[in-house]
Amino acid sequence: MTAPAGEIYRVDWVPGTDLLHGTCHCGAEHTAEDPVAMWEWMLGHPEGHQGVE
Ligand SMILES: [Zn+2]
């Protein structure tokens, strides 16, 4: 199987913590404790993304 081009999100659990680590299809990364906040960040793309310096 091949991954379809387009929006691909990935969320991993950070071992030993209550944190979720998400990676957006654009390459931006985000860490949140609340799954809802994580999804809001992802769905809010591109707002708040690629802002890491
Ligand atoms: Zn993004």
mmCIF file of the protein (N, C-alpha, C, O) and its ligand, coordinates in Angstrom:
data_MODEL
# 
_entry.id   MODEL 
# 
loop_
_entity.id 
_entity.type 
_entity.pdbx_number_of_molecules 
1 polymer     1 
2 non-polymer 1 
# 
_entity_poly.entity_id                      1 
_entity_poly.type                           'polypeptide(L)' 
_entity_poly.nstd_linkage                   no 
_entity_poly.nstd_monomer                   no 
_entity_poly.pdbx_seq_one_letter_code       MTAPAGEIYRVDWVPGTDLLHGTCHCGAEHTAEDPVAMWEWMLGHPEGHQGVE 
_entity_poly.pdbx_seq_one_letter_code_can   MTAPAGEIYRVDWVPGTDLLHGTCHCGAEHTAEDPVAMWEWMLGHPEGHQGVE 
_entity_poly.pdbx_strand_id                 A 
# 
loop_
_entity_poly_seq.entity_id 
_entity_poly_seq.num 
_entity_poly_seq.mon_id 
_entity_poly_seq.hetero 
1 1  MET n 
1 2  THR n 
1 3  ALA n 
1 4  PRO n 
1 5  ALA n 
1 6  GLY n 
1 7  GLU n 
1 8  ILE n 
1 9  TYR n 
1 10 ARG n 
1 11 VAL n 
1 12 ASP n 
1 13 TRP n 
1 14 VAL n 
1 15 PRO n 
1 16 GLY n 
1 17 THR n 
1 18 ASP n 
1 19 LEU n 
1 20 LEU n 
1 21 HIS n 
1 22 GLY n 
1 23 THR n 
1 24 CYS n 
1 25 HIS n 
1 26 CYS n 
1 27 GLY n 
1 28 ALA n 
1 29 GLU n 
1 30 HIS n 
1 31 THR n 
1 32 ALA n 
1 33 GLU n 
1 34 ASP n 
1 35 PRO n 
1 36 VAL n 
1 37 ALA n 
1 38 MET n 
1 39 TRP n 
1 40 GLU n 
1 41 TRP n 
1 42 MET n 
1 43 LEU n 
1 44 GLY n 
1 45 HIS n 
1 46 PRO n 
1 47 GLU n 
1 48 GLY n 
1 49 HIS n 
1 50 GLN n 
1 51 GLY n 
1 52 VAL n 
1 53 GLU n 
# 
loop_
_struct_asym.id 
_struct_asym.entity_id 
A 1 
B 2 
# 
loop_
_chem_comp.id 
_chem_comp.type 
_chem_comp.mon_nstd_flag 
ALA 'L-peptide linking' y 
ARG 'L-peptide linking' y 
ASP 'L-peptide linking' y 
CYS 'L-peptide linking' y 
GLN 'L-peptide linking' y 
GLU 'L-peptide linking' y 
GLY 'peptide linking'   y 
HIS 'L-peptide linking' y 
ILE 'L-peptide linking' y 
LEU 'L-peptide linking' y 
MET 'L-peptide linking' y 
PRO 'L-peptide linking' y 
THR 'L-peptide linking' y 
TRP 'L-peptide linking' y 
TYR 'L-peptide linking' y 
VAL 'L-peptide linking' y 
ZN  non-polymer         . 
# 
_pdbx_entity_nonpoly.entity_id   2 
_pdbx_entity_nonpoly.name        ? 
_pdbx_entity_nonpoly.comp_id     ZN 
# 
_pdbx_nonpoly_scheme.asym_id         B 
_pdbx_nonpoly_scheme.entity_id       2 
_pdbx_nonpoly_scheme.mon_id          ZN 
_pdbx_nonpoly_scheme.ndb_seq_num     1 
_pdbx_nonpoly_scheme.pdb_seq_num     101 
_pdbx_nonpoly_scheme.auth_seq_num    101 
_pdbx_nonpoly_scheme.pdb_mon_id      ZN 
_pdbx_nonpoly_scheme.auth_mon_id     ZN 
_pdbx_nonpoly_scheme.pdb_strand_id   A 
_pdbx_nonpoly_scheme.pdb_ins_code    . 
# 
loop_
_atom_site.group_PDB 
_atom_site.id 
_atom_site.type_symbol 
_atom_site.label_atom_id 
_atom_site.label_alt_id 
_atom_site.label_comp_id 
_atom_site.label_asym_id 
_atom_site.label_entity_id 
_atom_site.label_seq_id 
_atom_site.pdbx_PDB_ins_code 
_atom_site.Cartn_x 
_atom_site.Cartn_y 
_atom_site.Cartn_z 
_atom_site.occupancy 
_atom_site.B_iso_or_equiv 
_atom_site.pdbx_formal_charge 
_atom_site.auth_seq_id 
_atom_site.auth_comp_id 
_atom_site.auth_asym_id 
_atom_site.auth_atom_id 
_atom_site.pdbx_PDB_model_num 
ATOM   1   N  N  . MET A 1 1  ? 0.834  -1.210 0.000  1.00 0.00 ? 1   MET A N  1 
ATOM   2   C  CA . MET A 1 1  ? 0.000  0.000  0.000  1.00 0.00 ? 1   MET A CA 1 
ATOM   3   C  C  . MET A 1 1  ? 0.858  1.245  0.000  1.00 0.00 ? 1   MET A C  1 
ATOM   4   O  O  . MET A 1 1  ? 1.934  1.275  0.598  1.00 0.00 ? 1   MET A O  1 
ATOM   5   N  N  . THR A 1 2  ? 0.391  2.236  -0.652 1.00 0.00 ? 2   THR A N  1 
ATOM   6   C  CA . THR A 1 2  ? 1.098  3.510  -0.651 1.00 0.00 ? 2   THR A CA 1 
ATOM   7   C  C  . THR A 1 2  ? 0.253  4.553  0.043  1.00 0.00 ? 2   THR A C  1 
ATOM   8   O  O  . THR A 1 2  ? -0.973 4.562  -0.068 1.00 0.00 ? 2   THR A O  1 
ATOM   9   N  N  . ALA A 1 3  ? 0.911  5.409  0.744  1.00 0.00 ? 3   ALA A N  1 
ATOM   10  C  CA . ALA A 1 3  ? 0.183  6.475  1.440  1.00 0.00 ? 3   ALA A CA 1 
ATOM   11  C  C  . ALA A 1 3  ? -0.310 7.488  0.415  1.00 0.00 ? 3   ALA A C  1 
ATOM   12  O  O  . ALA A 1 3  ? 0.434  7.911  -0.470 1.00 0.00 ? 3   ALA A O  1 
ATOM   13  N  N  . PRO A 1 4  ? -1.541 7.857  0.548  1.00 0.00 ? 4   PRO A N  1 
ATOM   14  C  CA . PRO A 1 4  ? -2.075 8.849  -0.394 1.00 0.00 ? 4   PRO A CA 1 
ATOM   15  C  C  . PRO A 1 4  ? -1.435 10.206 -0.175 1.00 0.00 ? 4   PRO A C  1 
ATOM   16  O  O  . PRO A 1 4  ? -1.150 10.597 0.957  1.00 0.00 ? 4   PRO A O  1 
ATOM   17  N  N  . ALA A 1 5  ? -1.216 10.904 -1.244 1.00 0.00 ? 5   ALA A N  1 
ATOM   18  C  CA . ALA A 1 5  ? -0.678 12.258 -1.114 1.00 0.00 ? 5   ALA A CA 1 
ATOM   19  C  C  . ALA A 1 5  ? -1.730 13.138 -0.473 1.00 0.00 ? 5   ALA A C  1 
ATOM   20  O  O  . ALA A 1 5  ? -2.928 12.953 -0.683 1.00 0.00 ? 5   ALA A O  1 
ATOM   21  N  N  . GLY A 1 6  ? -1.284 14.064 0.285  1.00 0.00 ? 6   GLY A N  1 
ATOM   22  C  CA . GLY A 1 6  ? -2.246 14.952 0.926  1.00 0.00 ? 6   GLY A CA 1 
ATOM   23  C  C  . GLY A 1 6  ? -2.002 15.065 2.399  1.00 0.00 ? 6   GLY A C  1 
ATOM   24  O  O  . GLY A 1 6  ? -0.862 15.093 2.864  1.00 0.00 ? 6   GLY A O  1 
ATOM   25  N  N  . GLU A 1 7  ? -3.079 15.129 3.122  1.00 0.00 ? 7   GLU A N  1 
ATOM   26  C  CA . GLU A 1 7  ? -2.961 15.402 4.539  1.00 0.00 ? 7   GLU A CA 1 
ATOM   27  C  C  . GLU A 1 7  ? -2.675 14.123 5.314  1.00 0.00 ? 7   GLU A C  1 
ATOM   28  O  O  . GLU A 1 7  ? -3.493 13.205 5.373  1.00 0.00 ? 7   GLU A O  1 
ATOM   29  N  N  . ILE A 1 8  ? -1.511 14.097 5.894  1.00 0.00 ? 8   ILE A N  1 
ATOM   30  C  CA . ILE A 1 8  ? -1.117 12.942 6.698  1.00 0.00 ? 8   ILE A CA 1 
ATOM   31  C  C  . ILE A 1 8  ? -0.672 13.460 8.065  1.00 0.00 ? 8   ILE A C  1 
ATOM   32  O  O  . ILE A 1 8  ? 0.256  14.259 8.188  1.00 0.00 ? 8   ILE A O  1 
ATOM   33  N  N  . TYR A 1 9  ? -1.356 12.983 9.055  1.00 0.00 ? 9   TYR A N  1 
ATOM   34  C  CA . TYR A 1 9  ? -1.017 13.380 10.413 1.00 0.00 ? 9   TYR A CA 1 
ATOM   35  C  C  . TYR A 1 9  ? -0.546 12.153 11.179 1.00 0.00 ? 9   TYR A C  1 
ATOM   36  O  O  . TYR A 1 9  ? -0.942 11.019 10.907 1.00 0.00 ? 9   TYR A O  1 
ATOM   37  N  N  . ARG A 1 10 ? 0.300  12.428 12.127 1.00 0.00 ? 10  ARG A N  1 
ATOM   38  C  CA . ARG A 1 10 ? 0.771  11.327 12.951 1.00 0.00 ? 10  ARG A CA 1 
ATOM   39  C  C  . ARG A 1 10 ? 0.816  11.794 14.392 1.00 0.00 ? 10  ARG A C  1 
ATOM   40  O  O  . ARG A 1 10 ? 1.310  12.880 14.694 1.00 0.00 ? 10  ARG A O  1 
ATOM   41  N  N  . VAL A 1 11 ? 0.297  10.965 15.273 1.00 0.00 ? 11  VAL A N  1 
ATOM   42  C  CA . VAL A 1 11 ? 0.321  11.296 16.697 1.00 0.00 ? 11  VAL A CA 1 
ATOM   43  C  C  . VAL A 1 11 ? 0.929  10.129 17.460 1.00 0.00 ? 11  VAL A C  1 
ATOM   44  O  O  . VAL A 1 11 ? 0.492  8.986  17.329 1.00 0.00 ? 11  VAL A O  1 
ATOM   45  N  N  . ASP A 1 12 ? 1.928  10.434 18.246 1.00 0.00 ? 12  ASP A N  1 
ATOM   46  C  CA . ASP A 1 12 ? 2.576  9.407  19.068 1.00 0.00 ? 12  ASP A CA 1 
ATOM   47  C  C  . ASP A 1 12 ? 2.434  9.765  20.535 1.00 0.00 ? 12  ASP A C  1 
ATOM   48  O  O  . ASP A 1 12 ? 2.385  10.936 20.911 1.00 0.00 ? 12  ASP A O  1 
ATOM   49  N  N  . TRP A 1 13 ? 2.372  8.754  21.331 1.00 0.00 ? 13  TRP A N  1 
ATOM   50  C  CA . TRP A 1 13 ? 2.403  8.948  22.778 1.00 0.00 ? 13  TRP A CA 1 
ATOM   51  C  C  . TRP A 1 13 ? 3.857  9.098  23.199 1.00 0.00 ? 13  TRP A C  1 
ATOM   52  O  O  . TRP A 1 13 ? 4.725  8.351  22.748 1.00 0.00 ? 13  TRP A O  1 
ATOM   53  N  N  . VAL A 1 14 ? 4.113  10.064 24.061 1.00 0.00 ? 14  VAL A N  1 
ATOM   54  C  CA . VAL A 1 14 ? 5.466  10.234 24.579 1.00 0.00 ? 14  VAL A CA 1 
ATOM   55  C  C  . VAL A 1 14 ? 5.610  9.326  25.795 1.00 0.00 ? 14  VAL A C  1 
ATOM   56  O  O  . VAL A 1 14 ? 4.955  9.549  26.813 1.00 0.00 ? 14  VAL A O  1 
ATOM   57  N  N  . PRO A 1 15 ? 6.464  8.301  25.700 1.00 0.00 ? 15  PRO A N  1 
ATOM   58  C  CA . PRO A 1 15 ? 6.608  7.318  26.789 1.00 0.00 ? 15  PRO A CA 1 
ATOM   59  C  C  . PRO A 1 15 ? 6.949  7.964  28.123 1.00 0.00 ? 15  PRO A C  1 
ATOM   60  O  O  . PRO A 1 15 ? 7.814  8.836  28.208 1.00 0.00 ? 15  PRO A O  1 
ATOM   61  N  N  . GLY A 1 16 ? 6.260  7.524  29.146 1.00 0.00 ? 16  GLY A N  1 
ATOM   62  C  CA . GLY A 1 16 ? 6.561  7.999  30.477 1.00 0.00 ? 16  GLY A CA 1 
ATOM   63  C  C  . GLY A 1 16 ? 5.925  9.328  30.828 1.00 0.00 ? 16  GLY A C  1 
ATOM   64  O  O  . GLY A 1 16 ? 6.166  9.876  31.904 1.00 0.00 ? 16  GLY A O  1 
ATOM   65  N  N  . THR A 1 17 ? 5.106  9.850  29.914 1.00 0.00 ? 17  THR A N  1 
ATOM   66  C  CA . THR A 1 17 ? 4.456  11.126 30.165 1.00 0.00 ? 17  THR A CA 1 
ATOM   67  C  C  . THR A 1 17 ? 2.985  11.037 29.792 1.00 0.00 ? 17  THR A C  1 
ATOM   68  O  O  . THR A 1 17 ? 2.515  10.006 29.310 1.00 0.00 ? 17  THR A O  1 
ATOM   69  N  N  . ASP A 1 18 ? 2.275  12.108 30.016 1.00 0.00 ? 18  ASP A N  1 
ATOM   70  C  CA . ASP A 1 18 ? 0.883  12.196 29.578 1.00 0.00 ? 18  ASP A CA 1 
ATOM   71  C  C  . ASP A 1 18 ? 0.787  13.008 28.296 1.00 0.00 ? 18  ASP A C  1 
ATOM   72  O  O  . ASP A 1 18 ? -0.286 13.485 27.925 1.00 0.00 ? 18  ASP A O  1 
ATOM   73  N  N  . LEU A 1 19 ? 1.911  13.156 27.635 1.00 0.00 ? 19  LEU A N  1 
ATOM   74  C  CA . LEU A 1 19 ? 1.955  14.035 26.476 1.00 0.00 ? 19  LEU A CA 1 
ATOM   75  C  C  . LEU A 1 19 ? 1.763  13.282 25.169 1.00 0.00 ? 19  LEU A C  1 
ATOM   76  O  O  . LEU A 1 19 ? 2.162  12.128 25.013 1.00 0.00 ? 19  LEU A O  1 
ATOM   77  N  N  . LEU A 1 20 ? 1.140  13.981 24.249 1.00 0.00 ? 20  LEU A N  1 
ATOM   78  C  CA . LEU A 1 20 ? 1.023  13.481 22.890 1.00 0.00 ? 20  LEU A CA 1 
ATOM   79  C  C  . LEU A 1 20 ? 1.921  14.325 22.004 1.00 0.00 ? 20  LEU A C  1 
ATOM   80  O  O  . LEU A 1 20 ? 1.988  15.548 22.128 1.00 0.00 ? 20  LEU A O  1 
ATOM   81  N  N  . HIS A 1 21 ? 2.605  13.638 21.112 1.00 0.00 ? 21  HIS A N  1 
ATOM   82  C  CA . HIS A 1 21 ? 3.481  14.345 20.185 1.00 0.00 ? 21  HIS A CA 1 
ATOM   83  C  C  . HIS A 1 21 ? 2.941  14.142 18.784 1.00 0.00 ? 21  HIS A C  1 
ATOM   84  O  O  . HIS A 1 21 ? 2.860  13.017 18.290 1.00 0.00 ? 21  HIS A O  1 
ATOM   85  N  N  . GLY A 1 22 ? 2.575  15.242 18.152 1.00 0.00 ? 22  GLY A N  1 
ATOM   86  C  CA . GLY A 1 22 ? 1.982  15.144 16.827 1.00 0.00 ? 22  GLY A CA 1 
ATOM   87  C  C  . GLY A 1 22 ? 2.889  15.734 15.764 1.00 0.00 ? 22  GLY A C  1 
ATOM   88  O  O  . GLY A 1 22 ? 3.601  16.713 15.988 1.00 0.00 ? 22  GLY A O  1 
ATOM   89  N  N  . THR A 1 23 ? 2.839  15.106 14.600 1.00 0.00 ? 23  THR A N  1 
ATOM   90  C  CA . THR A 1 23 ? 3.571  15.627 13.457 1.00 0.00 ? 23  THR A CA 1 
ATOM   91  C  C  . THR A 1 23 ? 2.580  15.858 12.324 1.00 0.00 ? 23  THR A C  1 
ATOM   92  O  O  . THR A 1 23 ? 1.862  14.945 11.916 1.00 0.00 ? 23  THR A O  1 
ATOM   93  N  N  . CYS A 1 24 ? 2.550  17.067 11.830 1.00 0.00 ? 24  CYS A N  1 
ATOM   94  C  CA . CYS A 1 24 ? 1.649  17.429 10.748 1.00 0.00 ? 24  CYS A CA 1 
ATOM   95  C  C  . CYS A 1 24 ? 2.250  17.015 9.405  1.00 0.00 ? 24  CYS A C  1 
ATOM   96  O  O  . CYS A 1 24 ? 3.450  16.760 9.298  1.00 0.00 ? 24  CYS A O  1 
ATOM   97  N  N  . HIS A 1 25 ? 1.408  16.954 8.404  1.00 0.00 ? 25  HIS A N  1 
ATOM   98  C  CA . HIS A 1 25 ? 1.895  16.611 7.057  1.00 0.00 ? 25  HIS A CA 1 
ATOM   99  C  C  . HIS A 1 25 ? 2.872  17.647 6.536  1.00 0.00 ? 25  HIS A C  1 
ATOM   100 O  O  . HIS A 1 25 ? 3.641  17.370 5.617  1.00 0.00 ? 25  HIS A O  1 
ATOM   101 N  N  . CYS A 1 26 ? 2.847  18.837 7.117  1.00 0.00 ? 26  CYS A N  1 
ATOM   102 C  CA . CYS A 1 26 ? 3.751  19.900 6.672  1.00 0.00 ? 26  CYS A CA 1 
ATOM   103 C  C  . CYS A 1 26 ? 5.093  19.804 7.378  1.00 0.00 ? 26  CYS A C  1 
ATOM   104 O  O  . CYS A 1 26 ? 6.026  20.537 7.049  1.00 0.00 ? 26  CYS A O  1 
ATOM   105 N  N  . GLY A 1 27 ? 5.195  18.895 8.354  1.00 0.00 ? 27  GLY A N  1 
ATOM   106 C  CA . GLY A 1 27 ? 6.452  18.709 9.045  1.00 0.00 ? 27  GLY A CA 1 
ATOM   107 C  C  . GLY A 1 27 ? 6.509  19.407 10.392 1.00 0.00 ? 27  GLY A C  1 
ATOM   108 O  O  . GLY A 1 27 ? 7.439  19.198 11.171 1.00 0.00 ? 27  GLY A O  1 
ATOM   109 N  N  . ALA A 1 28 ? 5.509  20.240 10.664 1.00 0.00 ? 28  ALA A N  1 
ATOM   110 C  CA . ALA A 1 28 ? 5.466  20.912 11.953 1.00 0.00 ? 28  ALA A CA 1 
ATOM   111 C  C  . ALA A 1 28 ? 5.176  19.892 13.049 1.00 0.00 ? 28  ALA A C  1 
ATOM   112 O  O  . ALA A 1 28 ? 4.446  18.923 12.843 1.00 0.00 ? 28  ALA A O  1 
ATOM   113 N  N  . GLU A 1 29 ? 5.764  20.135 14.219 1.00 0.00 ? 29  GLU A N  1 
ATOM   114 C  CA . GLU A 1 29 ? 5.552  19.234 15.337 1.00 0.00 ? 29  GLU A CA 1 
ATOM   115 C  C  . GLU A 1 29 ? 4.938  19.987 16.491 1.00 0.00 ? 29  GLU A C  1 
ATOM   116 O  O  . GLU A 1 29 ? 5.153  21.187 16.664 1.00 0.00 ? 29  GLU A O  1 
ATOM   117 N  N  . HIS A 1 30 ? 4.170  19.258 17.276 1.00 0.00 ? 30  HIS A N  1 
ATOM   118 C  CA . HIS A 1 30 ? 3.451  19.895 18.366 1.00 0.00 ? 30  HIS A CA 1 
ATOM   119 C  C  . HIS A 1 30 ? 3.287  18.885 19.487 1.00 0.00 ? 30  HIS A C  1 
ATOM   120 O  O  . HIS A 1 30 ? 3.073  17.697 19.244 1.00 0.00 ? 30  HIS A O  1 
ATOM   121 N  N  . THR A 1 31 ? 3.388  19.362 20.696 1.00 0.00 ? 31  THR A N  1 
ATOM   122 C  CA . THR A 1 31 ? 3.179  18.500 21.849 1.00 0.00 ? 31  THR A CA 1 
ATOM   123 C  C  . THR A 1 31 ? 2.032  19.048 22.674 1.00 0.00 ? 31  THR A C  1 
ATOM   124 O  O  . THR A 1 31 ? 1.992  20.238 22.987 1.00 0.00 ? 31  THR A O  1 
ATOM   125 N  N  . ALA A 1 32 ? 1.102  18.178 23.024 1.00 0.00 ? 32  ALA A N  1 
ATOM   126 C  CA . ALA A 1 32 ? -0.040 18.610 23.821 1.00 0.00 ? 32  ALA A CA 1 
ATOM   127 C  C  . ALA A 1 32 ? -0.439 17.502 24.779 1.00 0.00 ? 32  ALA A C  1 
ATOM   128 O  O  . ALA A 1 32 ? -0.227 16.319 24.512 1.00 0.00 ? 32  ALA A O  1 
ATOM   129 N  N  . GLU A 1 33 ? -1.018 17.905 25.890 1.00 0.00 ? 33  GLU A N  1 
ATOM   130 C  CA . GLU A 1 33 ? -1.467 16.943 26.877 1.00 0.00 ? 33  GLU A CA 1 
ATOM   131 C  C  . GLU A 1 33 ? -2.895 16.499 26.564 1.00 0.00 ? 33  GLU A C  1 
ATOM   132 O  O  . GLU A 1 33 ? -3.320 15.406 26.939 1.00 0.00 ? 33  GLU A O  1 
ATOM   133 N  N  . ASP A 1 34 ? -3.613 17.358 25.880 1.00 0.00 ? 34  ASP A N  1 
ATOM   134 C  CA . ASP A 1 34 ? -5.024 17.128 25.592 1.00 0.00 ? 34  ASP A CA 1 
ATOM   135 C  C  . ASP A 1 34 ? -5.203 16.702 24.128 1.00 0.00 ? 34  ASP A C  1 
ATOM   136 O  O  . ASP A 1 34 ? -4.843 17.454 23.222 1.00 0.00 ? 34  ASP A O  1 
ATOM   137 N  N  . PRO A 1 35 ? -5.749 15.514 23.890 1.00 0.00 ? 35  PRO A N  1 
ATOM   138 C  CA . PRO A 1 35 ? -5.943 15.038 22.513 1.00 0.00 ? 35  PRO A CA 1 
ATOM   139 C  C  . PRO A 1 35 ? -6.785 16.000 21.688 1.00 0.00 ? 35  PRO A C  1 
ATOM   140 O  O  . PRO A 1 35 ? -6.560 16.168 20.489 1.00 0.00 ? 35  PRO A O  1 
ATOM   141 N  N  . VAL A 1 36 ? -7.752 16.627 22.339 1.00 0.00 ? 36  VAL A N  1 
ATOM   142 C  CA . VAL A 1 36 ? -8.598 17.573 21.615 1.00 0.00 ? 36  VAL A CA 1 
ATOM   143 C  C  . VAL A 1 36 ? -7.776 18.779 21.153 1.00 0.00 ? 36  VAL A C  1 
ATOM   144 O  O  . VAL A 1 36 ? -7.931 19.268 20.034 1.00 0.00 ? 36  VAL A O  1 
ATOM   145 N  N  . ALA A 1 37 ? -6.904 19.238 22.039 1.00 0.00 ? 37  ALA A N  1 
ATOM   146 C  CA . ALA A 1 37 ? -6.041 20.364 21.680 1.00 0.00 ? 37  ALA A CA 1 
ATOM   147 C  C  . ALA A 1 37 ? -5.110 19.970 20.541 1.00 0.00 ? 37  ALA A C  1 
ATOM   148 O  O  . ALA A 1 37 ? -4.804 20.783 19.668 1.00 0.00 ? 37  ALA A O  1 
ATOM   149 N  N  . MET A 1 38 ? -4.667 18.729 20.557 1.00 0.00 ? 38  MET A N  1 
ATOM   150 C  CA . MET A 1 38 ? -3.800 18.244 19.490 1.00 0.00 ? 38  MET A CA 1 
ATOM   151 C  C  . MET A 1 38 ? -4.522 18.264 18.151 1.00 0.00 ? 38  MET A C  1 
ATOM   152 O  O  . MET A 1 38 ? -3.974 18.717 17.146 1.00 0.00 ? 38  MET A O  1 
ATOM   153 N  N  . TRP A 1 39 ? -5.753 17.771 18.145 1.00 0.00 ? 39  TRP A N  1 
ATOM   154 C  CA . TRP A 1 39 ? -6.512 17.753 16.898 1.00 0.00 ? 39  TRP A CA 1 
ATOM   155 C  C  . TRP A 1 39 ? -6.826 19.159 16.432 1.00 0.00 ? 39  TRP A C  1 
ATOM   156 O  O  . TRP A 1 39 ? -6.793 19.443 15.235 1.00 0.00 ? 39  TRP A O  1 
ATOM   157 N  N  . GLU A 1 40 ? -7.130 20.034 17.365 1.00 0.00 ? 40  GLU A N  1 
ATOM   158 C  CA . GLU A 1 40 ? -7.411 21.417 16.980 1.00 0.00 ? 40  GLU A CA 1 
ATOM   159 C  C  . GLU A 1 40 ? -6.193 22.060 16.348 1.00 0.00 ? 40  GLU A C  1 
ATOM   160 O  O  . GLU A 1 40 ? -6.307 22.836 15.400 1.00 0.00 ? 40  GLU A O  1 
ATOM   161 N  N  . TRP A 1 41 ? -5.022 21.729 16.883 1.00 0.00 ? 41  TRP A N  1 
ATOM   162 C  CA . TRP A 1 41 ? -3.778 22.261 16.300 1.00 0.00 ? 41  TRP A CA 1 
ATOM   163 C  C  . TRP A 1 41 ? -3.611 21.730 14.885 1.00 0.00 ? 41  TRP A C  1 
ATOM   164 O  O  . TRP A 1 41 ? -3.289 22.480 13.964 1.00 0.00 ? 41  TRP A O  1 
ATOM   165 N  N  . MET A 1 42 ? -3.831 20.442 14.720 1.00 0.00 ? 42  MET A N  1 
ATOM   166 C  CA . MET A 1 42 ? -3.651 19.852 13.389 1.00 0.00 ? 42  MET A CA 1 
ATOM   167 C  C  . MET A 1 42 ? -4.672 20.385 12.392 1.00 0.00 ? 42  MET A C  1 
ATOM   168 O  O  . MET A 1 42 ? -4.333 20.740 11.263 1.00 0.00 ? 42  MET A O  1 
ATOM   169 N  N  . LEU A 1 43 ? -5.912 20.432 12.826 1.00 0.00 ? 43  LEU A N  1 
ATOM   170 C  CA . LEU A 1 43 ? -6.960 20.897 11.929 1.00 0.00 ? 43  LEU A CA 1 
ATOM   171 C  C  . LEU A 1 43 ? -6.852 22.389 11.664 1.00 0.00 ? 43  LEU A C  1 
ATOM   172 O  O  . LEU A 1 43 ? -7.436 22.908 10.712 1.00 0.00 ? 43  LEU A O  1 
ATOM   173 N  N  . GLY A 1 44 ? -6.101 23.069 12.512 1.00 0.00 ? 44  GLY A N  1 
ATOM   174 C  CA . GLY A 1 44 ? -5.926 24.501 12.339 1.00 0.00 ? 44  GLY A CA 1 
ATOM   175 C  C  . GLY A 1 44 ? -4.839 24.847 11.341 1.00 0.00 ? 44  GLY A C  1 
ATOM   176 O  O  . GLY A 1 44 ? -4.594 26.019 11.057 1.00 0.00 ? 44  GLY A O  1 
ATOM   177 N  N  . HIS A 1 45 ? -4.189 23.823 10.810 1.00 0.00 ? 45  HIS A N  1 
ATOM   178 C  CA . HIS A 1 45 ? -3.133 24.055 9.816  1.00 0.00 ? 45  HIS A CA 1 
ATOM   179 C  C  . HIS A 1 45 ? -3.606 25.021 8.740  1.00 0.00 ? 45  HIS A C  1 
ATOM   180 O  O  . HIS A 1 45 ? -4.730 24.858 8.266  1.00 0.00 ? 45  HIS A O  1 
ATOM   181 N  N  . PRO A 1 46 ? -2.824 26.022 8.320  1.00 0.00 ? 46  PRO A N  1 
ATOM   182 C  CA . PRO A 1 46 ? -1.427 26.227 8.720  1.00 0.00 ? 46  PRO A CA 1 
ATOM   183 C  C  . PRO A 1 46 ? -1.253 27.151 9.924  1.00 0.00 ? 46  PRO A C  1 
ATOM   184 O  O  . PRO A 1 46 ? -0.133 27.537 10.257 1.00 0.00 ? 46  PRO A O  1 
ATOM   185 N  N  . GLU A 1 47 ? -2.346 27.499 10.567 1.00 0.00 ? 47  GLU A N  1 
ATOM   186 C  CA . GLU A 1 47 ? -2.224 28.418 11.687 1.00 0.00 ? 47  GLU A CA 1 
ATOM   187 C  C  . GLU A 1 47 ? -1.460 27.759 12.833 1.00 0.00 ? 47  GLU A C  1 
ATOM   188 O  O  . GLU A 1 47 ? -1.826 26.681 13.302 1.00 0.00 ? 47  GLU A O  1 
ATOM   189 N  N  . GLY A 1 48 ? -0.408 28.415 13.270 1.00 0.00 ? 48  GLY A N  1 
ATOM   190 C  CA . GLY A 1 48 ? 0.393  27.871 14.358 1.00 0.00 ? 48  GLY A CA 1 
ATOM   191 C  C  . GLY A 1 48 ? 1.451  26.887 13.897 1.00 0.00 ? 48  GLY A C  1 
ATOM   192 O  O  . GLY A 1 48 ? 2.211  26.363 14.712 1.00 0.00 ? 48  GLY A O  1 
ATOM   193 N  N  . HIS A 1 49 ? 1.507  26.634 12.603 1.00 0.00 ? 49  HIS A N  1 
ATOM   194 C  CA . HIS A 1 49 ? 2.487  25.694 12.065 1.00 0.00 ? 49  HIS A CA 1 
ATOM   195 C  C  . HIS A 1 49 ? 3.654  26.456 11.432 1.00 0.00 ? 49  HIS A C  1 
ATOM   196 O  O  . HIS A 1 49 ? 3.526  27.604 11.009 1.00 0.00 ? 49  HIS A O  1 
ATOM   197 N  N  . GLN A 1 50 ? 4.754  25.791 11.389 1.00 0.00 ? 50  GLN A N  1 
ATOM   198 C  CA . GLN A 1 50 ? 5.966  26.356 10.795 1.00 0.00 ? 50  GLN A CA 1 
ATOM   199 C  C  . GLN A 1 50 ? 6.377  27.652 11.492 1.00 0.00 ? 50  GLN A C  1 
ATOM   200 O  O  . GLN A 1 50 ? 7.054  28.498 10.908 1.00 0.00 ? 50  GLN A O  1 
ATOM   201 N  N  . GLY A 1 51 ? 5.964  27.789 12.728 1.00 0.00 ? 51  GLY A N  1 
ATOM   202 C  CA . GLY A 1 51 ? 6.297  29.001 13.461 1.00 0.00 ? 51  GLY A CA 1 
ATOM   203 C  C  . GLY A 1 51 ? 7.486  28.787 14.374 1.00 0.00 ? 51  GLY A C  1 
ATOM   204 O  O  . GLY A 1 51 ? 7.877  29.690 15.114 1.00 0.00 ? 51  GLY A O  1 
ATOM   205 N  N  . VAL A 1 52 ? 8.069  27.588 14.327 1.00 0.00 ? 52  VAL A N  1 
ATOM   206 C  CA . VAL A 1 52 ? 9.194  27.283 15.188 1.00 0.00 ? 52  VAL A CA 1 
ATOM   207 C  C  . VAL A 1 52 ? 10.473 27.872 14.593 1.00 0.00 ? 52  VAL A C  1 
ATOM   208 O  O  . VAL A 1 52 ? 10.776 27.701 13.412 1.00 0.00 ? 52  VAL A O  1 
ATOM   209 N  N  . GLU A 1 53 ? 11.205 28.566 15.452 1.00 0.00 ? 53  GLU A N  1 
ATOM   210 C  CA . GLU A 1 53 ? 12.447 29.159 14.952 1.00 0.00 ? 53  GLU A CA 1 
ATOM   211 C  C  . GLU A 1 53 ? 13.624 28.635 15.755 1.00 0.00 ? 53  GLU A C  1 
ATOM   212 O  O  . GLU A 1 53 ? 14.767 29.011 15.494 1.00 0.00 ? 53  GLU A O  1 
HETATM 213 ZN ZN . ZN  B 2 .  ? 0.814  21.784 9.322  1.00 0.00 2 101 ZN  A ZN 1 
# 
